[in-house]
């Protein structure tokens, strides 16, 4: 038996495995007959080999890891152990006194009836998850523990080899010291502990980029989620490229004092925060850093509250599906999917017997709500019986109970799948030193595994999972054509697409560089960076709308980016494109350090390509550079559902440019910018009207003074609650007389259904503006366009309008004058 435990964090521990033959009918075994194996060396990656096992027998086991300071980890959780020495075992061995199997086969295994002759199966990949000028990071997954081998080279050769003997199922290999802007061929392989294999992938291609990557990874904000219990919380998010996982958290949004980092590169990130306090609010932010060192921008600070008691709710298993793919090597892969209503583990028990008496188990302990488990190496023309299950990852009971589906069945195909996927259609768009490719999605009964791309008939890149790709290895003023071909999950290759039209990259194929003008050398620690708008590429109206990105670094090569942002909207002549350098997660805090020199630049993005960088500008941040404006008063009030914010300045400066207004439903923010231009006033008196508010809600307002140099300073917040009306009322319409339309306002102190009808002088109904329509408490407005219920214009004259809102009924007159 080989068992490998991958450590977490930076701790190094000793390794122990305690195991014994399963007692018939029980999930326990005789502790006196236990085998204990281990290693007293401290390490993060643990591997224990146990021999002398009986073929076709089921064993239970517990692993322990003991750190240098004496802390003991026991897995599976809840295994009952003591420290009674066992003869012939390592010092301080633990002995199992009871164990229960947990999902995914953890804590138990069954030896095969004969020797293991099955080579590992590559379930997915290999894929490139990170590219730099001098490195490639390759990932793939196998169905069993196996080694990681990569054969690679340039010019189509595979004359170099990287080997990692560590036995894993998720493989990640970094090829380093590569040549920039160079195409590399590569092939991955894996061999299991019984020396079956190595199983080899087909040869794939990728390339290193020409220059250092200065673009940070993008964290998909909608994917950020927290799953708390009373003592821990799982944080998950996605990125657009392979990067590490970092969470900063704390009990106050301005003091995220604890940081956890997982250095493995991933697209789907999973970090567990432990040691939390029940019924307490925590704030957190997530970051991801790619291999070149670029860190994601500082996103908003999010929060969660731990529960008062342990989360012991069972997950609900639903939407169970199974699909079978017959591979070209006459073996079958089964993929099981299901969903749960909460974060949970994943496991599948499967067997050719409908009782699952000789079941095999596969799964993962990583929490998810969308579950996928794949098993490989199965037989053609065979019925397999299975059940899927999950356990709540936050359940503190040991072991956590699991919920399973009923026993289901699936018959594997009787013959291999030899049908290739459909042919995609490809489009190429030229840029500056790059070409953007997109293509239609291929279809196949087994599903699409990946796409391969050729450029001018030569392999460019393999195993692209998406339906788009950015080729960054082209030369300007040179023509290129591309083809793409799909590969299905049975490893059949389809027919290549028709070649794209020839495209020629050039500097004129992207937006021009924004202009940066001149600015003082010393600015505040919260400066506003202002640029003149770029010009989009001509001839393509779909790329005419520009957004802007900014980078701020401590060096003029931008290898140490302090803060960056993307997606800033384009400004106007009176309100130019700008960005205030703030900690984006905490608008009232600074991202810059006083006394430090910084460099910054900006570029536009047209939805496809980044434009040219602006010239690099520099400044020194100084806390002694506030704006030369002070406020003598600031107040807010509401009337009829409209907030009026007023403030008065006590001194001004010739550099004063105006004010911005921010609003938040919370005192600590985050604050939303309400003004799209700078506000000015007369005699140092200023006013802002906010009509987009709701009754019963408390609001906090900040005003921010801005000078022409970009220095800013904030005042406030002031707060008020927008109260509901105290009584029902129906106001006089305005304008009155009117032509062609008028507004009718009414006030409701409580939620109510409202009917509002217009009548002529004969008492005949002209139009029903509202008919038992529900409204919240507050101030409301309805417009009548002077037409009747059939849409015809009414004649001049006197009309009545009548409101009914519960027991409140009243009417008023109005005049239509043409």
SVG drawing of the C-alpha trace seen along z (x, -y; Angstrom):
<svg xmlns="http://www.w3.org/2000/svg" viewBox="-73 -85 90 97">
<polyline fill="none" stroke="black" stroke-width="0.4" points="0.0,0.0 1.2,-3.5 -0.4,-6.4 0.5,-10.0 -0.6,-13.0 0.1,-16.5 0.8,-19.0 -0.7,-22.4 0.9,-25.7 4.6,-25.8 4.5,-23.3 6.6,-20.1 5.3,-17.0 6.2,-13.4 4.2,-10.7 2.4,-7.7 -0.1,-5.3 -2.0,-2.9 -4.0,-0.2 -5.6,3.2 -7.8,5.8 -11.5,4.9 -13.5,7.0 -16.3,8.8 -19.6,6.8 -18.0,3.9 -16.1,0.8 -13.5,1.5 -10.6,3.9 -8.6,5.5 -6.2,2.8 -3.8,5.5 -3.2,6.7 -2.7,3.2 0.3,2.4 2.0,-0.9 4.3,-2.4 5.8,-5.9 8.7,-8.3 10.1,-10.4 11.5,-12.9 9.7,-16.3 8.3,-17.0 5.3,-18.6 4.8,-15.7 4.2,-12.3 4.6,-8.9 4.3,-5.6 4.7,-2.2 3.0,0.8 3.7,4.3 2.6,7.8 -1.1,7.3 -3.6,10.0 -5.1,9.9 -8.8,9.2 -9.1,7.9 -10.6,4.7 -8.4,2.6 -9.1,-0.4 -6.5,-3.0 -5.8,-6.2 -3.0,-8.6 -1.4,-11.0 1.0,-13.9 2.9,-15.3 4.5,-18.7 7.7,-19.7 5.8,-21.5 3.8,-18.4 0.6,-19.2 -1.2,-16.1 -3.4,-15.8 -5.6,-12.7 -7.3,-11.7 -10.0,-10.7 -11.4,-13.1 -12.9,-11.4 -10.8,-8.3 -10.5,-7.2 -6.8,-6.8 -4.5,-6.5 -0.7,-6.6 -0.1,-3.1 3.1,-1.8 2.8,1.2 5.7,3.7 7.9,3.2 6.3,-0.2 7.9,-3.6 8.2,-5.7 4.9,-7.3 2.8,-5.3 -0.9,-5.7 -3.3,-2.8 -6.8,-2.8 -9.6,-1.8 -12.4,-2.6 -13.0,-4.0 -15.9,-4.8 -15.4,-5.1 -15.9,-8.6 -17.0,-9.7 -14.8,-9.1 -13.1,-5.9 -11.0,-7.9 -10.1,-5.6 -10.4,-2.4 -9.2,-0.5 -9.6,3.0 -6.6,4.8 -7.0,6.2 -7.4,10.0 -4.4,10.0 -1.5,7.8 -2.2,4.3 -1.7,4.3 -3.8,1.2 -1.8,-1.8 -2.9,-5.3 -5.6,-7.0 -5.1,-10.7 -8.6,-12.1 -8.1,-15.6 -5.3,-17.8 -2.5,-18.4 -3.2,-22.1 -1.1,-25.2 -2.3,-27.2 0.5,-29.8 2.8,-31.3 5.7,-33.7 8.7,-34.7 10.8,-31.9 8.3,-29.3 5.3,-27.2 3.1,-25.6 1.4,-22.3 -1.4,-20.6 -3.1,-17.3 -5.1,-14.8 -4.9,-11.0 -7.3,-8.4 -4.7,-7.1 -1.6,-8.2 1.3,-8.4 4.5,-10.2 4.7,-13.3 6.9,-13.3 7.1,-15.9 9.1,-15.5 9.6,-18.7 11.7,-20.6 11.7,-23.1 11.3,-22.6 9.0,-19.7 11.6,-17.6 11.1,-16.1 14.8,-16.0 14.4,-17.4 12.7,-15.7 11.4,-16.7 10.5,-14.0 8.8,-14.2 8.6,-10.9 6.0,-12.2 2.8,-10.1 -0.1,-12.4 -3.4,-12.5 -3.4,-16.3 -0.1,-17.0 1.5,-20.4 4.9,-20.8 6.8,-24.1 9.2,-24.1 11.6,-27.0 14.7,-28.6 12.9,-28.6 13.6,-30.9 11.2,-33.9 8.9,-34.0 9.5,-30.4 7.2,-27.5 7.6,-24.3 6.3,-20.8 5.5,-18.8 4.1,-15.4 3.2,-14.4 3.3,-10.9 2.5,-9.2 3.4,-5.8 1.7,-4.3 3.5,-2.8 3.2,0.7 5.3,-0.6 2.3,-0.4 2.8,-2.8 3.9,-5.4 0.7,-6.5 1.6,-9.2 -0.5,-12.0 -0.4,-13.0 2.2,-15.7 0.9,-19.2 2.4,-22.6 2.5,-25.9 4.8,-28.9 6.5,-31.4 5.6,-35.1 8.1,-37.6 8.3,-40.0 7.5,-40.0 3.7,-39.7 2.6,-43.0 -1.2,-42.2 -2.5,-41.0 -5.0,-38.1 -8.6,-38.9 -10.7,-37.7 -14.3,-37.0 -16.1,-39.0 -19.3,-37.1 -17.5,-33.9 -16.3,-35.0 -18.2,-33.3 -17.9,-32.4 -19.4,-29.3 -19.1,-29.9 -19.8,-27.6 -19.3,-28.5 -15.5,-28.0 -14.4,-28.1 -15.3,-29.5 -14.4,-28.2 -13.6,-31.0 -13.9,-30.2 -13.3,-32.2 -12.3,-31.9 -9.6,-33.6 -9.0,-33.9 -5.5,-32.4 -3.5,-30.1 -2.5,-31.9 -2.0,-31.3 -4.7,-31.8 -4.5,-34.5 -7.1,-35.6 -6.6,-38.5 -9.2,-38.6 -10.0,-40.1 -12.8,-41.4 -12.7,-44.9 -12.6,-46.0 -9.7,-48.4 -7.7,-45.7 -7.3,-42.6 -4.4,-41.4 -4.4,-37.7 -3.2,-36.3 -3.4,-32.7 -1.6,-31.8 -1.8,-28.6 1.1,-28.7 -0.3,-26.1 -1.5,-27.7 -5.2,-27.2 -8.2,-28.6 -10.7,-27.6 -9.5,-28.7 -10.4,-27.1 -9.1,-28.4 -10.4,-27.4 -10.2,-30.0 -10.0,-28.2 -10.0,-29.2 -12.9,-31.6 -15.2,-32.7 -18.9,-31.9 -21.5,-34.6 -18.9,-37.1 -18.6,-39.2 -15.4,-38.8 -14.2,-40.9 -12.0,-39.4 -10.5,-40.1 -9.1,-37.6 -6.1,-38.0 -4.4,-35.8 -0.8,-36.2 0.4,-34.6 3.8,-33.0 5.4,-36.3 4.5,-37.9 1.6,-40.1 -1.1,-40.3 -4.8,-40.8 -6.2,-44.2 -7.5,-45.0 -11.2,-44.0 -13.9,-45.1 -13.9,-43.9 -16.6,-41.3 -17.9,-39.9 -19.6,-36.9 -20.9,-36.1 -20.1,-32.8 -23.0,-30.9 -23.8,-30.6 -23.7,-26.8 -22.1,-24.2 -23.5,-23.8 -24.9,-20.2 -27.5,-20.6 -27.4,-17.7 -26.8,-18.6 -29.6,-17.8 -28.3,-15.7 -30.1,-16.4 -29.7,-16.4 -27.7,-13.2 -26.5,-12.3 -24.0,-9.8 -22.4,-9.6 -20.2,-7.0 -17.5,-7.5 -15.9,-4.6 -12.2,-5.5 -10.2,-4.5 -8.2,-2.0 -11.5,0.0 -11.9,-1.2 -14.7,-3.3 -14.7,-6.5 -17.8,-7.2 -18.5,-10.8 -21.0,-11.4 -22.4,-14.8 -24.8,-16.1 -25.6,-19.2 -26.0,-20.0 -27.7,-22.9 -24.6,-23.6 -20.8,-23.1 -20.2,-19.4 -17.7,-16.6 -18.1,-14.4 -17.9,-10.6 -19.2,-7.8 -19.5,-4.1 -19.7,-1.9 -19.8,1.9 -20.9,4.4 -23.1,6.0 -26.4,4.2 -25.8,4.6 -22.5,2.7 -21.0,5.6 -17.6,5.3 -17.8,1.5 -15.0,-0.8 -15.0,-4.4 -13.8,-7.6 -14.2,-11.2 -12.8,-14.4 -12.9,-16.1 -12.8,-19.6 -16.1,-21.3 -18.4,-22.1 -22.0,-22.6 -21.6,-21.4 -20.0,-17.9 -18.1,-15.9 -16.4,-12.6 -14.8,-10.7 -13.6,-7.0 -11.7,-5.4 -10.5,-2.0 -14.0,-0.4 -15.3,2.3 -17.3,2.0 -20.8,3.5 -21.1,3.7 -23.8,2.4 -22.4,0.5 -24.5,-0.2 -23.6,-3.3 -24.7,-5.8 -23.4,-9.3 -23.1,-11.1 -21.9,-14.2 -21.3,-15.4 -21.4,-18.9 -17.8,-20.2 -18.6,-22.5 -20.2,-19.7 -18.2,-19.5 -19.5,-16.0 -16.8,-13.4 -17.2,-11.9 -19.8,-14.1 -22.9,-12.2 -23.3,-11.9 -26.3,-11.9 -26.5,-9.6 -28.7,-9.0 -30.5,-5.8 -28.6,-3.0 -28.7,-3.8 -27.4,-2.0 -25.7,-2.9 -24.7,-0.6 -21.5,-1.3 -21.3,-1.3 -20.6,2.0 -18.1,0.5 -15.6,-2.4 -16.7,-5.9 -15.0,-6.6 -17.0,-9.6 -15.3,-12.9 -16.8,-16.2 -18.3,-18.8 -16.2,-21.4 -15.9,-24.9 -15.8,-28.1 -12.9,-30.5 -12.6,-34.3 -9.3,-36.2 -9.0,-39.9 -5.6,-41.6 -4.1,-43.7 -0.7,-45.1 1.7,-42.2 -1.2,-39.9 -4.2,-38.3 -7.4,-37.4 -9.1,-34.2 -12.7,-33.1 -14.6,-30.2 -18.0,-28.5 -18.4,-25.7 -18.2,-22.2 -20.6,-19.5 -20.2,-15.8 -22.2,-13.2 -19.3,-12.6 -18.6,-16.3 -15.8,-18.5 -12.4,-18.0 -10.3,-20.8 -9.3,-22.6 -6.0,-22.7 -5.0,-25.7 -2.6,-25.9 -1.2,-29.1 -0.2,-29.1 -0.4,-25.3 2.0,-24.9 0.9,-23.8 0.5,-26.9 -1.2,-25.7 -3.0,-22.6 -5.7,-21.7 -7.4,-25.1 -10.5,-24.6 -12.3,-27.9 -13.6,-29.0 -11.2,-32.0 -7.5,-32.5 -5.0,-35.4 -1.9,-34.7 0.9,-36.9 3.7,-35.6 3.1,-37.3 5.0,-40.1 3.5,-43.3 3.1,-43.9 3.0,-40.2 -0.1,-38.3 -1.5,-35.3 -4.2,-32.7 -5.5,-30.2 -7.4,-26.9 -8.9,-25.2 -9.9,-21.6 -11.9,-20.1 -11.1,-17.0 -13.9,-15.1 -13.8,-13.3 -13.3,-10.0 -10.0,-11.5 -11.4,-11.7 -10.1,-14.6 -12.6,-16.3 -12.1,-18.0 -10.1,-21.3 -12.0,-24.5 -11.7,-26.5 -8.8,-28.8 -9.6,-32.3 -9.1,-35.3 -5.6,-36.6 -5.0,-39.3 -2.0,-41.7 -1.2,-42.9 0.0,-46.5 0.3,-49.3 -2.7,-51.0 -4.9,-48.0 -5.4,-49.0 -6.5,-52.2 -3.9,-55.0 -2.1,-55.8 -4.0,-58.1 -2.3,-61.5 -1.1,-62.2 -0.2,-65.9 1.8,-67.4 1.4,-67.1 3.4,-68.2 6.2,-65.9 4.6,-65.8 1.0,-64.9 -1.3,-63.6 -1.4,-60.0 -4.8,-59.7 -4.0,-61.4 -6.3,-61.4 -4.7,-60.3 -6.1,-62.0 -5.6,-61.1 -6.8,-62.4 -9.0,-59.9 -7.5,-57.5 -8.7,-57.1 -10.2,-53.7 -9.1,-51.7 -10.9,-52.8 -13.1,-50.6 -14.6,-48.4 -17.6,-50.0 -17.9,-47.1 -14.6,-48.2 -15.4,-51.9 -16.3,-52.0 -13.2,-52.3 -12.5,-51.6 -9.3,-52.4 -6.8,-50.7 -4.2,-52.2 -1.1,-50.7 1.0,-52.2 4.4,-50.7 7.5,-51.5 9.7,-51.0 9.6,-52.4 9.6,-48.9 6.4,-48.0 7.8,-44.8 6.5,-45.7 2.9,-46.9 1.4,-48.3 -2.1,-48.8 -3.9,-48.6 -7.4,-48.7 -9.3,-48.0 -12.7,-49.0 -12.7,-52.7 -15.3,-54.4 -14.3,-57.0 -14.7,-60.6 -15.8,-63.8 -14.3,-67.3 -15.8,-68.6 -15.2,-65.4 -12.1,-63.8 -11.1,-60.1 -9.6,-59.7 -9.0,-57.3 -8.3,-58.2 -5.6,-55.9 -7.4,-54.4 -7.5,-51.0 -10.4,-49.7 -11.6,-47.5 -11.6,-50.4 -12.3,-53.8 -11.4,-55.7 -7.9,-54.1 -4.8,-54.8 -2.9,-52.3 0.2,-54.5 2.9,-55.2 3.9,-58.8 7.4,-59.6 7.6,-57.0 8.2,-57.6 5.7,-55.9 5.4,-55.4 2.1,-55.2 0.7,-54.6 -2.6,-54.0 -4.1,-52.3 -7.4,-51.9 -9.3,-48.6 -11.7,-48.2 -13.4,-45.0 -10.9,-42.9 -7.4,-44.4 -5.5,-46.6 -4.3,-49.8 -0.9,-51.4 0.5,-52.4 0.7,-56.0 4.0,-57.6 5.2,-56.8 4.7,-59.5 6.1,-59.7 5.2,-61.3 6.0,-61.3 3.1,-60.7 3.0,-63.1 0.6,-63.2 1.5,-67.0 -0.4,-67.6 -4.1,-67.9 -6.4,-70.2 -6.5,-73.8 -10.3,-73.7 -12.1,-73.4 -15.8,-73.1 -17.6,-75.2 -20.9,-73.3 -22.4,-70.2 -25.9,-68.9 -28.5,-66.6 -32.3,-66.6 -35.2,-64.9 -38.6,-66.2 -41.2,-64.3 -38.7,-61.5 -35.9,-63.8 -32.6,-64.3 -30.9,-67.6 -27.2,-67.7 -25.8,-71.2 -22.3,-72.3 -20.4,-75.6 -16.7,-76.2 -14.7,-78.3 -11.7,-78.7 -10.9,-78.1 -7.8,-77.9 -7.1,-79.0 -6.5,-75.3 -9.9,-74.2 -11.8,-72.4 -15.0,-71.2 -16.6,-68.5 -17.8,-64.9 -20.6,-63.3 -20.6,-59.7 -23.3,-57.7 -23.5,-54.4 -26.2,-52.6 -23.5,-51.9 -21.2,-54.2 -18.1,-52.2 -19.0,-52.0 -18.3,-51.1 -19.3,-54.5 -20.9,-54.9 -20.0,-57.9 -23.2,-59.8 -21.8,-62.7 -20.6,-62.2 -19.0,-65.7 -17.4,-68.0 -19.9,-70.2 -19.3,-73.9 -21.2,-76.6 -21.5,-80.3 -20.2,-82.1 -18.8,-78.9 -22.3,-77.4 -23.0,-74.0 -26.1,-71.8 -26.8,-68.3 -30.3,-66.8 -30.6,-63.0 -34.0,-61.7 -33.0,-58.0 -33.6,-57.0 -36.1,-54.8 -38.1,-55.5 -37.1,-53.8 -33.5,-53.6 -30.6,-55.3 -28.0,-56.9 -24.5,-58.2 -23.0,-60.9 -19.4,-62.0 -18.3,-65.0 -14.8,-65.0 -13.0,-68.2 -10.8,-67.9 -8.2,-70.4 -6.8,-70.8 -3.7,-68.8 -5.7,-65.8 -5.3,-66.2 -8.4,-65.1 -9.8,-65.3 -13.0,-63.8 -15.4,-65.3 -18.2,-63.4 -20.0,-61.3 -23.3,-62.8 -26.3,-60.6 -30.1,-60.7 -33.0,-58.4 -35.6,-59.0 -38.8,-58.8 -42.1,-57.6 -45.0,-60.1 -47.0,-60.5 -50.4,-60.6 -52.0,-59.6 -52.2,-62.5 -53.0,-63.3 -51.2,-66.3 -52.4,-68.7 -51.3,-67.6 -48.5,-69.6 -48.5,-71.3 -52.1,-72.4 -53.5,-73.3 -51.5,-70.9 -50.8,-69.8 -50.1,-67.1 -49.2,-65.4 -49.2,-66.0 -47.8,-64.3 -49.9,-63.2 -48.1,-62.6 -49.4,-60.8 -48.0,-59.7 -48.5,-56.5 -47.5,-56.1 -47.7,-52.3 -47.6,-49.8 -50.9,-49.8 -52.7,-48.8 -53.7,-51.8 -56.3,-52.5 -56.1,-55.8 -58.9,-56.7 -59.5,-59.8 -63.2,-60.8 -64.9,-63.4 -67.5,-65.8 -70.3,-63.3 -68.7,-60.9 -67.7,-58.5 -64.4,-56.7 -61.8,-58.0 -58.7,-56.0 -57.6,-53.8 -54.0,-54.8 -53.6,-52.3 -55.7,-49.3 -55.2,-47.8 -51.5,-48.2 -49.2,-47.4 -46.9,-50.2 -44.4,-50.5 -44.7,-53.2 -43.3,-56.4 -43.6,-59.2 -44.9,-58.2 -45.6,-59.8 -47.8,-58.8 -48.0,-60.5 -51.1,-60.9 -50.6,-61.6 -54.1,-63.0 -55.3,-59.8 -58.2,-57.5 -58.1,-53.8 -58.2,-53.1 -55.2,-55.4 -57.1,-58.2 -56.4,-61.8 -59.1,-63.4 -60.5,-66.8 -59.9,-70.0 -61.9,-70.4 -62.2,-69.8 -61.4,-66.3 -61.4,-64.6 -58.8,-62.2 -59.7,-59.9 -57.4,-57.8 -58.3,-54.8 -55.7,-53.4 -57.2,-51.1 -59.7,-53.4 -58.1,-56.5 -60.3,-57.9 -60.1,-61.5 -60.3,-63.3 -59.0,-66.5 -59.7,-68.5 -57.4,-69.2 -57.6,-71.1 -56.5,-69.8 -56.0,-72.9 -55.1,-72.5"/>
</svg>
